[in-house]
């Protein structure tokens, strides 16, 4: 039950394929902060690696991490921003 709902949250919020049967979408809302924390850890780790690979280019590393997170979430937040801008 828990893993099925966690996988449903992962499939809903990201483009990461999660194995297993479909979970209950209503119960998967509980795991949205967990997925957000996972994405934050990915961002933090990738920024650390990029900062080591390209020192003194913090802005470039930050832009690359924003691009990575946008891609991982399927541009979900950018679509909302565009809908707000053209309203």
PyMOL commands that set and color helices and strands:
alter all, ss='L'
color gray80, all
select helices_A, chain A and resi 2-13+25-53+58-72+76-85
alter helices_A, ss='H'
color red, helices_A
deselect
rebuild
show_as cartoon
